[in-house]
């Protein structure tokens, strides 16, 4: 069956207003000031939080 009334452009676009693409948020590492994702380890220095730092091994080719 077809809809009884045509859905207007405004009603359709208002319904889809939450579908916008949002960019990725980036934070600065407090130790080396490189950009990193929030709640993730810094890829440059391995800093996670003030009580935990991980060792980062660089690939040698």
CHARMM-style PDB file with segment names, atoms N, HN, CA, C and O in Angstrom:
ATOM      1  N   UNK     1       0.822  -1.181   0.000  1.00  0.00      PROA
ATOM      2  CA  UNK     1       0.000   0.000   0.000  1.00  0.00      PROA
ATOM      3  C   UNK     1       0.871   1.251   0.000  1.00  0.00      PROA
ATOM      4  O   UNK     1       1.987   1.246   0.519  1.00  0.00      PROA
ATOM      5  N   UNK     2       0.364   2.282  -0.568  1.00  0.00      PROA
ATOM      6  HN  UNK     2      -0.543   2.286  -0.990  1.00  0.00      PROA
ATOM      7  CA  UNK     2       1.053   3.557  -0.602  1.00  0.00      PROA
ATOM      8  C   UNK     2       0.608   4.429   0.556  1.00  0.00      PROA
ATOM      9  O   UNK     2      -0.499   4.270   1.070  1.00  0.00      PROA
ATOM     10  N   UNK     3       1.488   5.372   0.979  1.00  0.00      PROA
ATOM     11  HN  UNK     3       2.387   5.501   0.562  1.00  0.00      PROA
ATOM     12  CA  UNK     3       1.079   6.287   2.036  1.00  0.00      PROA
ATOM     13  C   UNK     3      -0.077   7.170   1.572  1.00  0.00      PROA
ATOM     14  O   UNK     3      -0.178   7.511   0.394  1.00  0.00      PROA
ATOM     15  N   UNK     4      -0.939   7.529   2.504  1.00  0.00      PROA
ATOM     16  HN  UNK     4      -0.857   7.251   3.461  1.00  0.00      PROA
ATOM     17  CA  UNK     4      -2.116   8.326   2.173  1.00  0.00      PROA
ATOM     18  C   UNK     4      -1.727   9.758   1.824  1.00  0.00      PROA
ATOM     19  O   UNK     4      -2.266  10.346   0.886  1.00  0.00      PROA
ATOM     20  N   UNK     5      -0.779  10.318   2.592  1.00  0.00      PROA
ATOM     21  HN  UNK     5      -0.341   9.840   3.354  1.00  0.00      PROA
ATOM     22  CA  UNK     5      -0.324  11.683   2.348  1.00  0.00      PROA
ATOM     23  C   UNK     5       1.151  11.664   1.975  1.00  0.00      PROA
ATOM     24  O   UNK     5       1.914  10.817   2.442  1.00  0.00      PROA
ATOM     25  N   UNK     6       1.536  12.599   1.136  1.00  0.00      PROA
ATOM     26  HN  UNK     6       0.917  13.286   0.757  1.00  0.00      PROA
ATOM     27  CA  UNK     6       2.936  12.725   0.770  1.00  0.00      PROA
ATOM     28  C   UNK     6       3.691  13.358   1.947  1.00  0.00      PROA
ATOM     29  O   UNK     6       3.211  14.311   2.561  1.00  0.00      PROA
ATOM     30  N   UNK     7       4.881  12.817   2.254  1.00  0.00      PROA
ATOM     31  HN  UNK     7       5.271  12.044   1.755  1.00  0.00      PROA
ATOM     32  CA  UNK     7       5.726  13.396   3.289  1.00  0.00      PROA
ATOM     33  C   UNK     7       6.483  14.571   2.700  1.00  0.00      PROA
ATOM     34  O   UNK     7       7.181  14.424   1.698  1.00  0.00      PROA
ATOM     35  N   UNK     8       6.350  15.727   3.312  1.00  0.00      PROA
ATOM     36  HN  UNK     8       5.782  15.846   4.127  1.00  0.00      PROA
ATOM     37  CA  UNK     8       6.985  16.926   2.774  1.00  0.00      PROA
ATOM     38  C   UNK     8       8.497  16.856   2.949  1.00  0.00      PROA
ATOM     39  O   UNK     8       9.006  16.064   3.742  1.00  0.00      PROA
ATOM     40  N   UNK     9       9.209  17.696   2.199  1.00  0.00      PROA
ATOM     41  HN  UNK     9       8.796  18.340   1.555  1.00  0.00      PROA
ATOM     42  CA  UNK     9      10.671  17.727   2.279  1.00  0.00      PROA
ATOM     43  C   UNK     9      11.130  18.163   3.666  1.00  0.00      PROA
ATOM     44  O   UNK     9      12.097  17.621   4.201  1.00  0.00      PROA
ATOM     45  N   UNK    10      10.450  19.128   4.240  1.00  0.00      PROA
ATOM     46  HN  UNK    10       9.665  19.569   3.805  1.00  0.00      PROA
ATOM     47  CA  UNK    10      10.851  19.613   5.559  1.00  0.00      PROA
ATOM     48  C   UNK    10      10.669  18.537   6.623  1.00  0.00      PROA
ATOM     49  O   UNK    10      11.539  18.361   7.475  1.00  0.00      PROA
ATOM     50  N   UNK    11       9.568  17.827   6.588  1.00  0.00      PROA
ATOM     51  HN  UNK    11       8.860  17.970   5.896  1.00  0.00      PROA
ATOM     52  CA  UNK    11       9.325  16.775   7.579  1.00  0.00      PROA
ATOM     53  C   UNK    11      10.362  15.659   7.438  1.00  0.00      PROA
ATOM     54  O   UNK    11      10.851  15.122   8.432  1.00  0.00      PROA
ATOM     55  N   UNK    12      10.685  15.325   6.202  1.00  0.00      PROA
ATOM     56  HN  UNK    12      10.287  15.762   5.395  1.00  0.00      PROA
ATOM     57  CA  UNK    12      11.669  14.277   5.943  1.00  0.00      PROA
ATOM     58  C   UNK    12      13.052  14.710   6.413  1.00  0.00      PROA
ATOM     59  O   UNK    12      13.766  13.921   7.032  1.00  0.00      PROA
ATOM     60  N   UNK    13      13.438  15.945   6.131  1.00  0.00      PROA
ATOM     61  HN  UNK    13      12.858  16.586   5.628  1.00  0.00      PROA
ATOM     62  CA  UNK    13      14.760  16.436   6.513  1.00  0.00      PROA
ATOM     63  C   UNK    13      14.871  16.667   8.015  1.00  0.00      PROA
ATOM     64  O   UNK    13      15.950  16.500   8.582  1.00  0.00      PROA
ATOM     65  N   UNK    14      13.779  17.047   8.668  1.00  0.00      PROA
ATOM     66  HN  UNK    14      12.902  17.183   8.207  1.00  0.00      PROA
ATOM     67  CA  UNK    14      13.782  17.206  10.111  1.00  0.00      PROA
ATOM     68  C   UNK    14      13.984  15.862  10.797  1.00  0.00      PROA
ATOM     69  O   UNK    14      14.677  15.775  11.810  1.00  0.00      PROA
ATOM     70  N   UNK    15      13.394  14.843  10.260  1.00  0.00      PROA
ATOM     71  HN  UNK    15      12.830  14.914   9.437  1.00  0.00      PROA
ATOM     72  CA  UNK    15      13.546  13.502  10.820  1.00  0.00      PROA
ATOM     73  C   UNK    15      14.983  13.023  10.687  1.00  0.00      PROA
ATOM     74  O   UNK    15      15.475  12.287  11.542  1.00  0.00      PROA
ATOM     75  N   UNK    16      15.649  13.431   9.635  1.00  0.00      PROA
ATOM     76  HN  UNK    16      15.249  14.029   8.941  1.00  0.00      PROA
ATOM     77  CA  UNK    16      17.016  12.985   9.382  1.00  0.00      PROA
ATOM     78  C   UNK    16      18.063  13.943   9.933  1.00  0.00      PROA
ATOM     79  O   UNK    16      19.236  13.829   9.579  1.00  0.00      PROA
ATOM     80  N   UNK    17      17.680  14.871  10.777  1.00  0.00      PROA
ATOM     81  HN  UNK    17      16.727  14.963  11.064  1.00  0.00      PROA
ATOM     82  CA  UNK    17      18.629  15.868  11.280  1.00  0.00      PROA
ATOM     83  C   UNK    17      19.687  15.259  12.189  1.00  0.00      PROA
ATOM     84  O   UNK    17      20.727  15.882  12.405  1.00  0.00      PROA
ATOM     85  N   UNK    18      19.462  14.066  12.729  1.00  0.00      PROA
ATOM     86  HN  UNK    18      18.618  13.560  12.553  1.00  0.00      PROA
ATOM     87  CA  UNK    18      20.415  13.420  13.621  1.00  0.00      PROA
ATOM     88  C   UNK    18      21.412  12.550  12.873  1.00  0.00      PROA
ATOM     89  O   UNK    18      22.254  11.918  13.512  1.00  0.00      PROA
ATOM     90  N   UNK    19      21.355  12.490  11.551  1.00  0.00      PROA
ATOM     91  HN  UNK    19      20.672  13.003  11.032  1.00  0.00      PROA
ATOM     92  CA  UNK    19      22.194  11.600  10.763  1.00  0.00      PROA
ATOM     93  C   UNK    19      23.482  12.276  10.287  1.00  0.00      PROA
ATOM     94  O   UNK    19      24.190  11.714   9.451  1.00  0.00      PROA
ATOM     95  N   UNK    20      23.796  13.447  10.791  1.00  0.00      PROA
ATOM     96  HN  UNK    20      23.221  13.903  11.470  1.00  0.00      PROA
ATOM     97  CA  UNK    20      24.969  14.178  10.337  1.00  0.00      PROA
ATOM     98  C   UNK    20      26.245  13.450  10.750  1.00  0.00      PROA
ATOM     99  O   UNK    20      26.282  12.802  11.796  1.00  0.00      PROA
ATOM    100  N   UNK    21      27.286  13.557   9.934  1.00  0.00      PROA
ATOM    101  HN  UNK    21      27.256  14.084   9.084  1.00  0.00      PROA
ATOM    102  CA  UNK    21      28.572  12.950  10.220  1.00  0.00      PROA
ATOM    103  C   UNK    21      29.343  13.874  11.160  1.00  0.00      PROA
ATOM    104  O   UNK    21      29.438  15.079  10.926  1.00  0.00      PROA
ATOM    105  N   UNK    22      29.890  13.293  12.228  1.00  0.00      PROA
ATOM    106  HN  UNK    22      29.813  12.314  12.419  1.00  0.00      PROA
ATOM    107  CA  UNK    22      30.626  14.057  13.227  1.00  0.00      PROA
ATOM    108  C   UNK    22      32.095  13.666  13.144  1.00  0.00      PROA
ATOM    109  O   UNK    22      32.420  12.487  13.012  1.00  0.00      PROA
ATOM    110  N   UNK    23      32.970  14.640  13.221  1.00  0.00      PROA
ATOM    111  HN  UNK    23      32.705  15.599  13.328  1.00  0.00      PROA
ATOM    112  CA  UNK    23      34.405  14.378  13.141  1.00  0.00      PROA
ATOM    113  C   UNK    23      34.938  13.697  14.390  1.00  0.00      PROA
ATOM    114  O   UNK    23      34.277  13.669  15.428  1.00  0.00      PROA
ATOM    115  N   UNK    24      36.144  13.148  14.277  1.00  0.00      PROA
ATOM    116  HN  UNK    24      36.681  13.171  13.434  1.00  0.00      PROA
ATOM    117  CA  UNK    24      36.788  12.461  15.383  1.00  0.00      PROA
ATOM    118  C   UNK    24      37.404  13.495  16.317  1.00  0.00      PROA
ATOM    119  O   UNK    24      38.082  14.418  15.866  1.00  0.00      PROA
ATOM    120  N   UNK    25      37.168  13.342  17.615  1.00  0.00      PROA
ATOM    121  HN  UNK    25      36.617  12.592  17.981  1.00  0.00      PROA
ATOM    122  CA  UNK    25      37.770  14.248  18.589  1.00  0.00      PROA
ATOM    123  C   UNK    25      39.184  13.785  18.893  1.00  0.00      PROA
ATOM    124  O   UNK    25      39.444  12.588  19.018  1.00  0.00      PROA
ATOM    125  N   UNK    26      40.090  14.737  19.011  1.00  0.00      PROA
ATOM    126  HN  UNK    26      39.879  15.710  18.910  1.00  0.00      PROA
ATOM    127  CA  UNK    26      41.487  14.432  19.263  1.00  0.00      PROA
ATOM    128  C   UNK    26      41.947  15.245  20.463  1.00  0.00      PROA
ATOM    129  O   UNK    26      41.639  16.432  20.571  1.00  0.00      PROA
ATOM    130  N   UNK    27      42.695  14.598  21.375  1.00  0.00      PROA
ATOM    131  HN  UNK    27      42.945  13.634  21.287  1.00  0.00      PROA
ATOM    132  CA  UNK    27      43.267  15.270  22.541  1.00  0.00      PROA
ATOM    133  C   UNK    27      44.777  15.358  22.381  1.00  0.00      PROA
ATOM    134  O   UNK    27      45.360  14.699  21.521  1.00  0.00      PROA
ATOM    135  N   UNK    28      45.399  16.171  23.211  1.00  0.00      PROA
ATOM    136  HN  UNK    28      44.925  16.707  23.910  1.00  0.00      PROA
ATOM    137  CA  UNK    28      46.857  16.290  23.237  1.00  0.00      PROA
ATOM    138  C   UNK    28      47.412  15.414  24.364  1.00  0.00      PROA
ATOM    139  O   UNK    28      46.844  15.351  25.454  1.00  0.00      PROA
ATOM    140  N   UNK    29      48.516  14.751  24.085  1.00  0.00      PROA
ATOM    141  HN  UNK    29      48.978  14.803  23.199  1.00  0.00      PROA
ATOM    142  CA  UNK    29      49.204  13.970  25.109  1.00  0.00      PROA
ATOM    143  C   UNK    29      49.868  14.951  26.083  1.00  0.00      PROA
ATOM    144  O   UNK    29      50.555  15.871  25.637  1.00  0.00      PROA
ATOM    145  N   UNK    30      49.684  14.781  27.402  1.00  0.00      PROA
ATOM    146  HN  UNK    30      49.127  14.034  27.764  1.00  0.00      PROA
ATOM    147  CA  UNK    30      50.272  15.730  28.345  1.00  0.00      PROA
ATOM    148  C   UNK    30      51.795  15.655  28.430  1.00  0.00      PROA
ATOM    149  O   UNK    30      52.431  16.602  28.893  1.00  0.00      PROA
ATOM    150  N   UNK    31      52.391  14.537  27.986  1.00  0.00      PROA
ATOM    151  HN  UNK    31      51.874  13.768  27.610  1.00  0.00      PROA
ATOM    152  CA  UNK    31      53.844  14.415  28.058  1.00  0.00      PROA
ATOM    153  C   UNK    31      54.537  14.938  26.810  1.00  0.00      PROA
ATOM    154  O   UNK    31      55.475  15.729  26.913  1.00  0.00      PROA
ATOM    155  N   UNK    32      54.092  14.509  25.632  1.00  0.00      PROA
ATOM    156  HN  UNK    32      53.331  13.866  25.548  1.00  0.00      PROA
ATOM    157  CA  UNK    32      54.818  14.850  24.402  1.00  0.00      PROA
ATOM    158  C   UNK    32      54.047  15.800  23.489  1.00  0.00      PROA
ATOM    159  O   UNK    32      54.573  16.214  22.455  1.00  0.00      PROA
ATOM    160  N   UNK    33      52.820  16.152  23.845  1.00  0.00      PROA
ATOM    161  HN  UNK    33      52.393  15.816  24.684  1.00  0.00      PROA
ATOM    162  CA  UNK    33      51.978  17.092  23.089  1.00  0.00      PROA
ATOM    163  C   UNK    33      51.613  16.617  21.690  1.00  0.00      PROA
ATOM    164  O   UNK    33      51.247  17.429  20.840  1.00  0.00      PROA
ATOM    165  N   UNK    34      51.706  15.328  21.441  1.00  0.00      PROA
ATOM    166  HN  UNK    34      52.003  14.669  22.131  1.00  0.00      PROA
ATOM    167  CA  UNK    34      51.240  14.775  20.174  1.00  0.00      PROA
ATOM    168  C   UNK    34      49.737  14.542  20.263  1.00  0.00      PROA
ATOM    169  O   UNK    34      49.199  14.388  21.360  1.00  0.00      PROA
ATOM    170  N   UNK    35      49.059  14.517  19.129  1.00  0.00      PROA
ATOM    171  HN  UNK    35      49.496  14.642  18.238  1.00  0.00      PROA
ATOM    172  CA  UNK    35      47.625  14.265  19.145  1.00  0.00      PROA
ATOM    173  C   UNK    35      47.362  12.781  19.357  1.00  0.00      PROA
ATOM    174  O   UNK    35      48.087  11.932  18.838  1.00  0.00      PROA
ATOM    175  N   UNK    36      46.318  12.477  20.124  1.00  0.00      PROA
ATOM    176  HN  UNK    36      45.729  13.167  20.545  1.00  0.00      PROA
ATOM    177  CA  UNK    36      45.940  11.088  20.400  1.00  0.00      PROA
ATOM    178  C   UNK    36      44.438  11.020  20.603  1.00  0.00      PROA
ATOM    179  O   UNK    36      43.801  12.029  20.905  1.00  0.00      PROA
ATOM    180  N   UNK    37      43.869   9.833  20.437  1.00  0.00      PROA
ATOM    181  HN  UNK    37      44.386   9.013  20.192  1.00  0.00      PROA
ATOM    182  CA  UNK    37      42.455   9.632  20.682  1.00  0.00      PROA
ATOM    183  C   UNK    37      42.199   9.604  22.193  1.00  0.00      PROA
ATOM    184  O   UNK    37      43.048   9.131  22.947  1.00  0.00      PROA
ATOM    185  N   UNK    38      41.053  10.098  22.641  1.00  0.00      PROA
ATOM    186  HN  UNK    38      40.363  10.483  22.028  1.00  0.00      PROA
ATOM    187  CA  UNK    38      40.778  10.080  24.081  1.00  0.00      PROA
ATOM    188  C   UNK    38      40.638   8.650  24.611  1.00  0.00      PROA
ATOM    189  O   UNK    38      40.100   7.778  23.930  1.00  0.00      PROA
ATOM    190  N   UNK    39      41.121   8.424  25.813  1.00  0.00      PROA
ATOM    191  HN  UNK    39      41.559   9.133  26.367  1.00  0.00      PROA
ATOM    192  CA  UNK    39      41.082   7.114  26.492  1.00  0.00      PROA
ATOM    193  C   UNK    39      41.908   6.074  25.748  1.00  0.00      PROA
ATOM    194  O   UNK    39      41.605   4.883  25.823  1.00  0.00      PROA
ATOM    195  N   UNK    40      42.931   6.493  25.043  1.00  0.00      PROA
ATOM    196  HN  UNK    40      43.178   7.460  24.982  1.00  0.00      PROA
ATOM    197  CA  UNK    40      43.817   5.578  24.327  1.00  0.00      PROA
ATOM    198  C   UNK    40      45.262   5.889  24.696  1.00  0.00      PROA
ATOM    199  O   UNK    40      45.571   6.954  25.232  1.00  0.00      PROA
ATOM    200  N   UNK    41      46.133   4.942  24.398  1.00  0.00      PROA
ATOM    201  HN  UNK    41      45.883   4.077  23.962  1.00  0.00      PROA
ATOM    202  CA  UNK    41      47.554   5.133  24.632  1.00  0.00      PROA
ATOM    203  C   UNK    41      48.117   6.071  23.567  1.00  0.00      PROA
ATOM    204  O   UNK    41      47.680   6.045  22.416  1.00  0.00      PROA
ATOM    205  N   UNK    42      49.077   6.889  23.948  1.00  0.00      PROA
ATOM    206  HN  UNK    42      49.432   6.910  24.883  1.00  0.00      PROA
ATOM    207  CA  UNK    42      49.760   7.757  22.988  1.00  0.00      PROA
ATOM    208  C   UNK    42      50.682   6.888  22.141  1.00  0.00      PROA
ATOM    209  O   UNK    42      51.484   6.129  22.687  1.00  0.00      PROA
ATOM    210  N   UNK    43      50.584   6.985  20.835  1.00  0.00      PROA
ATOM    211  HN  UNK    43      49.933   7.602  20.392  1.00  0.00      PROA
ATOM    212  CA  UNK    43      51.405   6.165  19.941  1.00  0.00      PROA
ATOM    213  C   UNK    43      52.855   6.633  19.924  1.00  0.00      PROA
ATOM    214  O   UNK    43      53.743   5.872  19.539  1.00  0.00      PROA
ATOM    215  N   UNK    44      53.105   7.861  20.331  1.00  0.00      PROA
ATOM    216  HN  UNK    44      52.383   8.480  20.643  1.00  0.00      PROA
ATOM    217  CA  UNK    44      54.464   8.395  20.282  1.00  0.00      PROA
ATOM    218  C   UNK    44      55.268   8.011  21.520  1.00  0.00      PROA
ATOM    219  O   UNK    44      56.388   7.514  21.393  1.00  0.00      PROA
ATOM    220  N   UNK    45      54.718   8.231  22.716  1.00  0.00      PROA
ATOM    221  HN  UNK    45      53.809   8.634  22.819  1.00  0.00      PROA
ATOM    222  CA  UNK    45      55.492   7.997  23.944  1.00  0.00      PROA
ATOM    223  C   UNK    45      54.941   6.869  24.812  1.00  0.00      PROA
ATOM    224  O   UNK    45      55.634   6.432  25.731  1.00  0.00      PROA
ATOM    225  N   UNK    46      53.722   6.378  24.561  1.00  0.00      PROA
ATOM    226  HN  UNK    46      53.160   6.733  23.814  1.00  0.00      PROA
ATOM    227  CA  UNK    46      53.157   5.279  25.325  1.00  0.00      PROA
ATOM    228  C   UNK    46      52.443   5.700  26.592  1.00  0.00      PROA
ATOM    229  O   UNK    46      52.122   4.846  27.419  1.00  0.00      PROA
ATOM    230  N   UNK    47      52.183   6.978  26.774  1.00  0.00      PROA
ATOM    231  HN  UNK    47      52.443   7.672  26.102  1.00  0.00      PROA
ATOM    232  CA  UNK    47      51.524   7.481  27.979  1.00  0.00      PROA
ATOM    233  C   UNK    47      50.040   7.109  27.962  1.00  0.00      PROA
ATOM    234  O   UNK    47      49.362   7.290  26.951  1.00  0.00      PROA
ATOM    235  N   UNK    48      49.536   6.584  29.093  1.00  0.00      PROA
ATOM    236  HN  UNK    48      50.087   6.437  29.915  1.00  0.00      PROA
ATOM    237  CA  UNK    48      48.121   6.247  29.224  1.00  0.00      PROA
ATOM    238  C   UNK    48      47.475   7.153  30.280  1.00  0.00      PROA
ATOM    239  O   UNK    48      46.546   7.902  29.976  1.00  0.00      PROA
ATOM    240  N   UNK    49      47.968   7.080  31.508  1.00  0.00      PROA
ATOM    241  HN  UNK    49      48.723   6.472  31.754  1.00  0.00      PROA
ATOM    242  CA  UNK    49      47.559   7.999  32.575  1.00  0.00      PROA
ATOM    243  C   UNK    49      48.739   8.177  33.519  1.00  0.00      PROA
ATOM    244  O   UNK    49      49.797   7.587  33.298  1.00  0.00      PROA
ATOM    245  N   UNK    50      48.577   8.977  34.563  1.00  0.00      PROA
ATOM    246  HN  UNK    50      47.718   9.456  34.742  1.00  0.00      PROA
ATOM    247  CA  UNK    50      49.738   9.312  35.380  1.00  0.00      PROA
ATOM    248  C   UNK    50      50.320   8.132  36.146  1.00  0.00      PROA
ATOM    249  O   UNK    50      51.467   8.202  36.589  1.00  0.00      PROA
ATOM    250  N   UNK    51      49.567   7.054  36.314  1.00  0.00      PROA
ATOM    251  HN  UNK    51      48.636   6.997  35.954  1.00  0.00      PROA
ATOM    252  CA  UNK    51      50.108   5.890  37.020  1.00  0.00      PROA
ATOM    253  C   UNK    51      50.489   4.754  36.077  1.00  0.00      PROA
ATOM    254  O   UNK    51      50.910   3.693  36.538  1.00  0.00      PROA
ATOM    255  N   UNK    52      50.351   4.955  34.756  1.00  0.00      PROA
ATOM    256  HN  UNK    52      50.009   5.816  34.382  1.00  0.00      PROA
ATOM    257  CA  UNK    52      50.629   3.870  33.825  1.00  0.00      PROA
ATOM    258  C   UNK    52      51.209   4.417  32.533  1.00  0.00      PROA
ATOM    259  O   UNK    52      50.637   5.314  31.912  1.00  0.00      PROA
ATOM    260  N   UNK    53      52.341   3.874  32.137  1.00  0.00      PROA
ATOM    261  HN  UNK    53      52.806   3.146  32.641  1.00  0.00      PROA
ATOM    262  CA  UNK    53      52.939   4.178  30.839  1.00  0.00      PROA
ATOM    263  C   UNK    53      53.390   2.860  30.227  1.00  0.00      PROA
ATOM    264  O   UNK    53      53.928   2.003  30.928  1.00  0.00      PROA
ATOM    265  N   UNK    54      53.179   2.693  28.944  1.00  0.00      PROA
ATOM    266  HN  UNK    54      52.742   3.390  28.375  1.00  0.00      PROA
ATOM    267  CA  UNK    54      53.537   1.473  28.252  1.00  0.00      PROA
ATOM    268  C   UNK    54      54.762   1.706  27.389  1.00  0.00      PROA
ATOM    269  O   UNK    54      55.017   2.829  26.953  1.00  0.00      PROA
ATOM    270  N   UNK    55      55.525   0.639  27.141  1.00  0.00      PROA
ATOM    271  HN  UNK    55      55.318  -0.273  27.495  1.00  0.00      PROA
ATOM    272  CA  UNK    55      56.716   0.740  26.309  1.00  0.00      PROA
ATOM    273  C   UNK    55      56.294   0.607  24.865  1.00  0.00      PROA
ATOM    274  O   UNK    55      55.575  -0.324  24.503  1.00  0.00      PROA
ATOM    275  N   UNK    56      56.743   1.546  24.029  1.00  0.00      PROA
ATOM    276  HN  UNK    56      57.327   2.303  24.323  1.00  0.00      PROA
ATOM    277  CA  UNK    56      56.407   1.532  22.612  1.00  0.00      PROA
ATOM    278  C   UNK    56      57.626   1.051  21.855  1.00  0.00      PROA
ATOM    279  O   UNK    56      58.688   1.669  21.929  1.00  0.00      PROA
ATOM    280  N   UNK    57      57.485  -0.061  21.117  1.00  0.00      PROA
ATOM    281  HN  UNK    57      56.623  -0.563  21.057  1.00  0.00      PROA
ATOM    282  CA  UNK    57      58.556  -0.563  20.284  1.00  0.00      PROA
ATOM    283  C   UNK    57      58.395  -0.051  18.878  1.00  0.00      PROA
ATOM    284  O   UNK    57      57.315  -0.153  18.296  1.00  0.00      PROA
ATOM    285  N   UNK    58      59.463   0.503  18.321  1.00  0.00      PROA
ATOM    286  HN  UNK    58      60.340   0.587  18.794  1.00  0.00      PROA
ATOM    287  CA  UNK    58      59.394   0.986  16.957  1.00  0.00      PROA
ATOM    288  C   UNK    58      59.857  -0.124  16.021  1.00  0.00      PROA
ATOM    289  O   UNK    58      60.836  -0.815  16.302  1.00  0.00      PROA
ATOM    290  N   UNK    59      59.150  -0.287  14.913  1.00  0.00      PROA
ATOM    291  HN  UNK    59      58.355   0.274  14.686  1.00  0.00      PROA
ATOM    292  CA  UNK    59      59.522  -1.309  13.937  1.00  0.00      PROA
ATOM    293  C   UNK    59      60.766  -0.869  13.192  1.00  0.00      PROA
ATOM    294  O   UNK    59      60.827   0.236  12.653  1.00  0.00      PROA
ATOM    295  N   UNK    60      61.756  -1.746  13.168  1.00  0.00      PROA
ATOM    296  HN  UNK    60      61.707  -2.644  13.605  1.00  0.00      PROA
ATOM    297  CA  UNK    60      62.986  -1.445  12.439  1.00  0.00      PROA
ATOM    298  C   UNK    60      63.000  -2.269  11.177  1.00  0.00      PROA
ATOM    299  O   UNK    60      62.875  -3.493  11.218  1.00  0.00      PROA
ATOM    300  N   UNK    61      63.151  -1.595  10.057  1.00  0.00      PROA
ATOM    301  HN  UNK    61      63.252  -0.600  10.024  1.00  0.00      PROA
ATOM    302  CA  UNK    61      63.128  -2.295   8.765  1.00  0.00      PROA
ATOM    303  C   UNK    61      64.453  -2.166   8.081  1.00  0.00      PROA
ATOM    304  OT1 UNK    61      64.633  -2.687   6.981  1.00  0.00      PROA
TER     305      UNK     61
END
